[in-house]
Amino acid sequence: MTQLSPKAAETLERWLQDPSVDETTKQELRGLDNDPQELEERFYRDLEFGTGGLRGVIGAGSNRMNRYTIARATQGFANFILEQHKGEGRPSVVIAHDSRRFSPEFALETALVLAGNGIEAYLYPSLRSTPQLSFSVRHLGATGGVVITASHNPPEYNGYKVYNAQGGQLVPDEAEKVISYIFNVDSFSAVKRAVKEDAEAAGLLHWLGEKEDEAYTDTVAAVSVGRSEIAGGLGSKFKIVYTPLHGTGNLPVRSVLSKIGFTDVLVVPEQEQPDSEFSTVKSPNPEEREAFTLAIKLGEELGADLLIGTDPDADRMGAVVRDHEGKFVVLSGNQSGALMIHYYLSRLQELGKLPSNGAVVKTIVTSEMGAAVASHYGATVFNTLTGFKYIGEKMTQFEASGDYTYLFGYEESYGYLAGNYARDKDAVLASMLIAEAGAYYKAQGKTLYEVLQELYAQFGYFLESLESRTLKGKDGVAQIQGIMSDWRQSPPQEIASITVSEVLDYSLGLEGLPKENVLKYLLADGSWFCLRPSGTEPKIKVYFAVRGESLEDAKSKIAALTREVMGRVDGGSN
């Protein structure tokens, strides 16, 4: 024990002495007596709220995901709700979970702690998507929501995302209040937890099901701008291969595609069923081509027009299209976003439904190509910090003021939303829109890839890339902080022979945005790059964006920029 830091040693001892902690957990911790480094990692801090709430490796310890950290967080959230909503009747929270290890158990634990505090819990009994949770909070008029998921993280992770009454993830000022309430739960004995049968009998635990599923998929399908054409025949002439990557997307994606008239949708059989180990992929992340290996194989065998993949909680969608040679290429999040904005806004315009005060919202690390397309259709473009919660916050502001009509929001990390029914990115909706666009343009004799080339020719050859470095544990946190400090204190005057024209340090609260540890460097030729520690993974992310005279020019620019920036990042992380 002497080898542990004082914080870790004190917290470990508290767990071992707490009568509320079960003996199995204590035995697991005692079994690590000869591994002080592992104990240090588990106890040097409490698992913190990031851009996606709690997220971490599953296991015993204050810096791990387990029923105790879940219960403590839920007690804090319950105290926050009860304090903030005094005199407003009985509050309620909707809870959903994905296919990860212990997700059902963590979801039930959340429900029982809420019930123990007199808060009604509306719980989905089996896996549901994150966007459906966001929708359900709004649909049921709940006070808040919780979804148990770690999105596309590796199998050993799970997470706990908290939502407000608008159906959006907590923004910093809300999160800080909840964190303060969680911090004040100083022992597990302070957690109030109901017995399941008692909670049901008292009307504090309700089970959701098919009725809510149907309401969600009907609402998503209603956003379609090409339903009549798809149902009228285009949907039977367009072959789609879909993979849920062992997650929650299988049923809702197929349901929505069927509702609007797609009849030739095939699911990758090896990846159809929920699997907490994600055994067919290195990472269940549709941002990575490797995740589409089986889908591409099946697509080639069947002659598919489009491949679609969604991550485990179905809030991110990746698309694979055929290039001019007929080969499958994975679209980036920026490319898919630009295509969907072009399709959605142009169809609204054709239908006479494009509002004069339309708004498109993107994040500061998202390509300017989608912004150029949106502006072409008369929409006002807004920028937010990274994280869809900020886009959701903008949507709520638009709804309250009436100054703008929200049309579309997206981020480069494969998150998209059209329609006003939710406040989080929705891969089910995005699957529908990209399929709809593909079928619509196929009827015109064009592939999505060809439409993308047309957009490049019209708006410029925008090219983006993302580099990330995984730096795990306590040492990794320090390394990431060191990299950010280095770039903040010694900003370059020139990168890849191009002058740095401006440095944007978002930790200062720029452009009316909340303060966040993000650095963005604007270059004289219109290129930019951005450094940002991930809020949900032990990573530092570096985003790059250029605009070239041709695709070859853009590729040359981004290669030079990436090489020089990452040389310095890697030099500082050794």
C-alpha positions in Angstrom: 0.0 0.0 0.0 2.9 2.4 0.6 3.6 2.4 -3.1 0.2 4.0 -3.8 -0.3 7.8 -3.9 -2.1 9.1 -0.8 -5.3 9.7 -2.8 -5.4 6.2 -4.2 -4.5 4.6 -0.8 -7.2 6.5 1.0 -9.9 5.8 -1.5 -9.0 2.1 -1.7 -9.2 1.8 2.1 -12.6 3.5 2.1 -13.9 0.9 -0.4 -12.4 -2.0 1.7 -14.0 -0.6 4.9 -17.4 0.4 3.4 -20.1 -2.2 4.5 -22.1 -1.3 1.4 -19.4 -2.8 -0.9 -20.0 -6.5 -1.4 -17.4 -9.0 -0.4 -16.8 -10.2 -3.9 -15.6 -6.7 -4.9 -13.4 -6.5 -1.9 -11.8 -9.8 -2.7 -11.1 -8.7 -6.2 -9.3 -5.6 -4.8 -7.4 -7.6 -2.2 -6.2 -9.9 -5.0 -4.4 -6.9 -6.5 -2.2 -6.3 -3.4 0.9 -7.3 -5.4 0.0 -5.0 -8.3 0.2 -1.5 -7.0 0.3 0.0 -10.5 -3.1 -1.5 -11.3 -4.5 -0.3 -7.9 -3.1 3.2 -8.6 -4.9 3.2 -11.9 -8.1 2.1 -10.3 -8.1 4.6 -7.4 -5.9 7.6 -8.2 -9.1 9.6 -9.1 -12.9 9.3 -9.4 -14.2 8.5 -12.8 -14.9 11.9 -14.3 -17.7 13.4 -16.5 -16.3 14.1 -19.9 -18.0 15.1 -23.2 -20.1 11.9 -22.8 -20.7 11.7 -19.1 -19.0 8.8 -17.3 -17.0 6.4 -19.5 -14.3 4.0 -18.4 -13.0 0.4 -18.1 -15.2 -2.0 -16.3 -13.9 -3.3 -13.0 -13.8 -2.5 -9.2 -12.4 0.9 -8.2 -13.4 4.6 -8.1 -11.8 5.1 -11.6 -13.7 2.2 -13.1 -17.3 1.4 -14.3 -19.1 -0.7 -11.8 -22.4 -0.8 -10.0 -21.0 1.4 -7.2 -19.8 4.2 -9.4 -23.1 3.9 -11.3 -25.1 4.1 -8.1 -23.1 7.0 -6.7 -23.5 9.0 -10.0 -27.2 8.2 -10.0 -27.7 9.3 -6.4 -26.0 12.6 -7.3 -28.2 13.0 -10.4 -31.2 12.2 -8.3 -30.3 14.8 -5.7 -29.8 17.3 -8.5 -33.2 16.5 -10.0 -35.0 16.7 -6.6 -33.4 20.1 -5.8 -33.9 21.6 -9.2 -37.5 20.5 -9.6 -39.0 21.1 -6.2 -42.8 21.6 -6.3 -43.1 20.4 -9.9 -44.8 17.0 -9.2 -43.0 13.7 -9.3 -40.0 13.8 -11.6 -39.2 11.0 -14.0 -36.2 9.6 -15.9 -36.0 7.4 -19.0 -33.2 4.8 -19.1 -31.9 2.8 -22.0 -28.8 0.6 -22.6 -26.8 -1.0 -25.4 -25.3 -4.5 -25.9 -22.1 -4.0 -23.8 -21.0 -6.0 -20.8 -23.1 -5.3 -17.7 -25.3 -2.8 -19.6 -28.6 -4.4 -18.5 -27.3 -4.6 -14.9 -26.1 -1.0 -14.8 -29.4 0.2 -16.3 -31.4 -1.6 -13.7 -29.2 -0.3 -10.9 -29.8 3.3 -12.3 -33.5 2.7 -12.2 -33.6 1.3 -8.7 -31.5 4.2 -7.2 -33.8 6.7 -8.9 -36.9 4.8 -7.6 -35.3 4.8 -4.1 -35.3 8.6 -4.3 -39.0 8.8 -5.3 -38.2 9.5 -9.0 -40.1 7.5 -11.6 -37.9 5.3 -13.8 -39.0 4.4 -17.3 -36.8 1.5 -18.3 -36.3 -0.2 -21.6 -35.9 -4.0 -20.8 -33.6 -4.7 -23.7 -31.1 -2.9 -25.8 -32.2 0.4 -27.4 -30.3 3.1 -29.3 -29.0 6.3 -27.8 -31.1 8.5 -30.2 -34.2 6.6 -29.1 -33.4 7.5 -25.5 -33.2 11.1 -26.5 -36.5 10.9 -28.4 -38.2 9.1 -25.5 -37.2 11.7 -22.9 -39.0 14.3 -25.1 -41.9 12.0 -26.1 -42.7 11.0 -22.5 -42.2 14.5 -21.1 -39.6 13.2 -18.7 -37.3 15.2 -16.4 -34.2 13.6 -17.7 -32.6 10.5 -19.2 -29.7 8.1 -18.8 -28.2 5.7 -21.4 -25.7 3.0 -20.5 -23.2 2.8 -23.4 -19.6 3.4 -24.3 -20.5 4.0 -28.0 -17.7 2.6 -30.2 -15.1 2.1 -27.4 -13.3 -1.3 -27.0 -15.3 -4.2 -25.3 -13.7 -3.5 -21.8 -15.4 -0.1 -21.6 -18.9 1.0 -20.6 -20.4 4.4 -19.9 -23.2 6.4 -18.4 -24.6 9.4 -20.3 -27.0 11.8 -18.7 -29.7 13.8 -20.5 -31.8 16.8 -19.6 -35.5 17.4 -20.1 -34.9 18.6 -23.6 -33.4 15.2 -24.5 -29.9 16.6 -24.8 -26.7 15.5 -23.1 -25.7 17.8 -20.3 -23.8 20.9 -21.3 -21.0 22.1 -19.1 -23.0 24.3 -16.7 -25.5 21.5 -16.1 -22.8 18.9 -15.8 -20.9 20.9 -13.3 -24.0 21.1 -11.1 -24.6 17.3 -11.3 -20.9 16.7 -10.7 -21.1 18.8 -7.5 -24.0 16.7 -6.3 -22.2 13.5 -7.1 -19.1 14.7 -5.2 -21.2 15.2 -2.2 -22.2 11.6 -2.1 -19.3 10.7 0.1 -20.1 7.0 0.8 -22.1 4.2 -0.8 -24.2 4.0 2.3 -25.7 7.4 1.3 -27.2 5.8 -1.9 -30.9 5.2 -1.6 -31.9 2.1 -3.6 -35.3 0.5 -4.0 -36.1 -3.2 -4.3 -37.3 -4.0 -7.9 -40.6 -5.5 -6.9 -41.3 -2.7 -4.4 -40.5 0.0 -7.0 -42.9 -1.7 -9.5 -45.7 -1.9 -6.9 -45.2 1.7 -5.9 -45.4 2.9 -9.5 -41.8 4.0 -9.5 -40.5 1.5 -12.1 -42.2 1.3 -15.5 -41.2 -0.9 -18.4 -41.2 0.5 -21.9 -41.6 -1.5 -25.1 -43.1 -1.8 -28.6 -45.4 1.2 -28.3 -42.4 3.5 -27.7 -40.4 1.7 -30.4 -43.2 2.4 -32.9 -43.5 6.0 -31.9 -39.7 6.5 -32.5 -39.5 4.8 -35.9 -42.6 6.5 -37.1 -41.2 9.8 -36.1 -37.8 9.2 -37.9 -39.6 8.0 -41.0 -41.6 11.2 -41.1 -38.4 13.2 -41.6 -38.0 11.6 -45.1 -38.1 13.9 -48.1 -38.3 11.2 -50.7 -40.7 8.7 -49.2 -43.2 8.8 -52.1 -40.5 8.0 -54.7 -38.8 5.3 -52.6 -42.2 3.6 -51.9 -43.2 4.2 -55.5 -40.4 2.0 -56.9 -37.0 3.4 -56.2 -36.7 1.4 -53.0 -37.0 -1.9 -54.8 -34.2 -1.0 -57.3 -31.6 -0.1 -54.7 -29.7 -2.8 -52.9 -28.4 -2.0 -49.4 -26.1 -4.1 -47.1 -26.3 -3.1 -43.5 -24.3 -3.9 -40.4 -25.2 -3.0 -36.8 -21.7 -4.1 -35.7 -23.3 -6.3 -33.0 -25.2 -3.3 -31.5 -28.6 -1.6 -31.1 -29.2 -0.5 -34.7 -30.4 -3.7 -36.3 -34.2 -3.5 -35.5 -34.7 0.3 -35.8 -32.6 0.8 -39.0 -34.4 -2.1 -40.8 -37.8 -0.9 -39.5 -37.3 2.7 -40.7 -35.9 1.6 -44.1 -38.9 -0.7 -44.6 -41.4 2.0 -43.5 -40.2 4.4 -46.3 -40.2 1.7 -49.0 -36.7 0.0 -49.2 -37.3 -3.7 -49.9 -33.8 -4.9 -50.7 -31.9 -4.6 -47.4 -29.6 -7.4 -46.3 -27.9 -7.5 -42.9 -24.4 -8.9 -42.5 -25.3 -12.2 -40.7 -22.1 -12.5 -38.7 -22.7 -9.0 -37.1 -26.5 -9.0 -36.8 -26.8 -10.3 -33.2 -25.8 -8.3 -30.1 -22.4 -9.3 -28.9 -20.6 -7.5 -26.0 -17.3 -8.7 -27.2 -17.7 -7.3 -30.8 -16.0 -10.5 -31.8 -15.9 -9.9 -35.6 -14.1 -6.5 -35.5 -11.0 -4.9 -33.9 -13.2 -1.9 -33.1 -17.0 -1.5 -33.6 -16.4 1.9 -35.1 -17.9 2.8 -38.5 -15.3 5.5 -38.9 -12.8 2.7 -39.6 -12.7 0.8 -42.9 -11.8 -2.4 -41.0 -15.3 -2.4 -39.5 -16.7 -2.8 -43.0 -14.6 -5.8 -44.0 -17.6 -8.3 -43.9 -20.0 -5.8 -45.3 -17.8 -5.1 -48.3 -17.4 -8.8 -48.9 -21.1 -9.3 -48.8 -21.7 -6.2 -50.9 -19.4 -7.4 -53.6 -21.1 -10.8 -53.7 -24.6 -9.3 -53.9 -23.8 -6.3 -56.1 -25.0 -3.8 -53.5 -25.3 -0.2 -54.3 -24.6 1.1 -50.7 -23.2 -0.3 -47.5 -24.2 1.2 -44.1 -22.8 0.6 -40.7 -23.8 1.9 -37.3 -21.9 1.8 -34.0 -23.1 -0.1 -30.9 -25.5 2.5 -29.6 -26.5 3.6 -33.1 -25.7 7.3 -32.9 -23.0 7.2 -35.5 -23.4 6.1 -39.2 -20.8 5.2 -41.7 -21.5 4.8 -45.5 -19.5 2.9 -48.2 -20.2 3.8 -51.8 -18.9 2.7 -55.2 -16.4 4.9 -56.9 -16.1 5.6 -60.7 -14.4 2.1 -61.1 -17.1 0.4 -59.1 -14.9 -0.3 -56.1 -16.2 0.3 -52.6 -14.8 3.4 -50.8 -15.6 4.5 -47.2 -17.0 8.0 -47.0 -15.6 10.3 -44.3 -18.0 11.9 -41.9 -17.5 15.2 -43.6 -18.2 13.7 -47.0 -21.4 12.0 -45.9 -22.5 15.2 -44.1 -22.0 17.3 -47.2 -23.9 14.8 -49.4 -26.8 14.6 -46.9 -27.0 18.4 -46.6 -27.1 18.8 -50.4 -29.7 16.1 -50.8 -31.9 17.1 -47.9 -31.9 20.9 -48.6 -32.3 20.5 -52.3 -35.3 18.2 -51.9 -36.9 20.6 -49.4 -36.4 23.4 -51.9 -38.0 21.3 -54.7 -40.9 20.6 -52.4 -41.3 24.2 -51.5 -40.6 23.4 -47.8 -37.2 25.1 -47.4 -37.7 27.8 -44.8 -36.2 31.3 -45.3 -34.7 31.2 -41.8 -33.1 27.7 -42.0 -30.1 26.8 -39.9 -27.4 24.2 -40.2 -25.1 23.5 -37.2 -21.7 22.0 -37.2 -18.7 21.7 -34.9 -15.5 23.7 -35.0 -13.6 20.6 -36.2 -16.0 19.8 -39.0 -15.3 20.5 -42.6 -16.3 23.9 -44.2 -17.6 22.0 -47.2 -21.0 21.3 -45.7 -21.1 24.9 -44.6 -20.6 26.0 -48.2 -23.3 23.7 -49.4 -25.7 24.9 -46.7 -25.0 28.5 -47.5 -25.7 27.8 -51.2 -29.3 26.9 -50.2 -29.7 30.0 -48.1 -29.2 28.4 -44.7 -27.3 30.2 -41.8 -24.4 28.1 -40.5 -23.6 28.0 -36.8 -20.4 26.5 -35.2 -20.3 24.8 -31.9 -17.7 23.1 -29.8 -17.1 19.4 -30.3 -19.9 17.2 -29.0 -23.4 16.9 -30.2 -24.8 18.2 -26.9 -23.8 21.7 -28.2 -25.7 21.1 -31.4 -28.7 20.0 -29.3 -28.4 23.1 -27.2 -28.5 25.2 -30.3 -31.7 23.4 -31.4 -33.4 24.2 -28.2 -32.4 27.8 -28.4 -33.9 28.0 -32.0 -37.1 26.3 -30.8 -37.4 28.8 -27.9 -36.7 32.0 -29.9 -38.2 31.1 -33.2 -35.4 33.1 -34.9 -34.2 30.1 -36.9 -35.6 26.8 -38.1 -33.3 23.9 -37.5 -32.6 21.9 -40.6 -29.5 19.7 -40.1 -26.7 19.3 -37.6 -23.6 17.2 -37.9 -20.0 16.5 -36.8 -17.1 15.0 -38.6 -17.2 11.9 -36.3 -20.2 10.4 -38.2 -22.9 12.1 -36.2 -26.0 13.6 -38.0 -29.5 14.8 -37.2 -32.3 16.2 -39.3 -35.7 16.9 -37.7 -36.5 18.3 -34.3 -37.6 15.1 -32.5 -34.4 14.4 -30.6 -31.3 16.3 -29.3 -28.6 13.8 -30.1 -27.1 12.4 -33.3 -29.1 9.6 -34.9 -27.6 6.8 -37.0 -31.1 5.5 -37.7 -32.1 8.8 -39.3 -28.7 9.1 -41.1 -29.1 5.6 -42.5 -32.4 6.5 -43.9 -31.2 9.8 -45.5 -28.1 8.4 -47.1 -30.0 5.4 -48.5 -32.7 7.8 -49.8 -30.1 10.0 -51.4 -28.4 7.0 -53.0 -31.7 5.7 -54.5 -32.7 9.2 -55.7 -29.4 9.9 -57.5 -29.3 6.3 -58.9 -32.6 7.1 -60.6 -30.8 10.0 -62.3 -28.0 7.7 -63.4 -25.5 8.9 -60.8 -23.8 7.3 -57.8 -23.2 9.1 -54.5 -19.5 9.2 -55.3 -20.2 11.0 -58.5 -22.5 13.5 -56.7 -19.6 14.1 -54.3 -17.3 14.9 -57.2 -19.8 17.4 -58.5 -19.9 19.1 -55.1 -16.1 19.3 -55.1 -16.1 20.9 -58.5 -18.8 23.4 -57.4 -17.6 24.3 -53.9 -13.9 23.4 -53.8 -11.7 20.4 -53.1 -12.1 20.2 -49.3 -10.1 17.4 -47.7 -9.9 16.5 -44.0 -8.2 13.9 -41.8 -7.9 12.9 -38.2 -4.9 11.6 -36.3 -5.2 10.3 -32.8 -2.7 9.0 -30.2 -3.9 6.7 -27.4 -2.1 7.5 -24.1 -3.6 5.4 -21.3 -3.7 5.7 -17.6 -2.3 8.3 -15.2 0.9 8.8 -17.2 -1.2 9.2 -20.4 -3.2 12.0 -18.9 0.0 13.8 -18.0 1.4 13.3 -21.5 -1.7 14.7 -23.1 -1.6 17.7 -20.8 2.1 18.2 -21.7 1.3 18.2 -25.4 -1.4 20.8 -25.0 0.8 23.0 -22.9 3.6 22.8 -25.4 1.5 23.9 -28.3 -0.3 26.6 -26.2 2.9 28.1 -24.8 5.0 27.8 -28.0 2.6 28.2 -31.0 4.3 27.8 -34.4 4.8 30.8 -36.6 4.8 28.6 -39.7 3.7 25.0 -40.5 4.5 23.1 -43.7 5.9 26.4 -45.2 2.6 28.2 -44.6 2.2 31.1 -42.2 0.0 30.5 -39.1 -2.3 33.5 -39.4 -4.3 33.0 -36.1 -4.4 30.8 -33.0 -7.8 30.1 -31.4 -7.5 28.9 -27.8 -11.0 27.8 -26.9 -10.0 27.5 -23.2 -10.5 31.3 -23.1 -14.2 31.0 -24.1 -13.9 32.3 -27.7 -16.8 33.3 -29.9 -19.3 33.1 -27.1 -18.7 29.4 -26.6 -18.0 27.6 -23.3 -14.4 27.2 -22.3 -12.8 24.0 -23.5 -9.3 22.7 -23.8 -9.0 23.0 -27.6 -6.4 24.7 -29.8 -7.1 25.6 -33.4 -4.5 27.0 -35.8 -5.6 28.9 -38.9 -3.2 29.0 -41.8 -2.8 31.7 -44.4 -4.0 29.5 -47.3 -7.3 28.7 -45.6 -6.1 25.4 -44.1 -6.3 24.6 -40.4 -5.5 22.1 -37.8 -6.8 21.5 -34.3 -5.6 19.7 -31.1 -8.2 18.3 -28.7 -8.0 15.8 -25.9 -10.9 13.3 -26.2 -13.5 13.6 -23.5 -14.4 9.9 -23.7 -11.2 8.0 -24.5 -7.6 8.2 -23.4 -6.6 10.0 -26.6 -5.4 13.2 -28.0 -7.0 14.0 -31.4 -5.5 16.2 -34.1 -7.8 17.3 -36.9 -6.6 18.6 -40.3 -8.5 20.4 -43.0 -7.3 21.9 -46.4 -8.9 23.2 -49.5 -7.1 22.6 -52.8 -7.3 23.5 -56.5 -7.8 19.8 -57.2 -8.1 16.6 -55.3 -4.4 15.9 -55.9 -3.5 19.4 -54.6 -5.6 18.9 -51.5 -4.0 15.5 -50.9 -0.5 17.0 -51.2 -1.3 19.8 -48.8 -2.9 17.6 -46.1 0.0 15.1 -46.3 2.6 17.9 -45.7 0.5 19.5 -42.9 -0.1 16.2 -41.1 3.6 15.1 -41.4 4.9 18.3 -39.8 2.3 18.6 -37.0 2.4 15.0 -35.9 6.1 15.1 -35.9 6.0 17.6 -33.2 3.1 15.9 -31.3 4.9 12.6 -31.3 8.1 14.3 -30.2 6.3 15.8 -27.3 4.5 12.5 -26.3 7.6 10.3 -26.0 
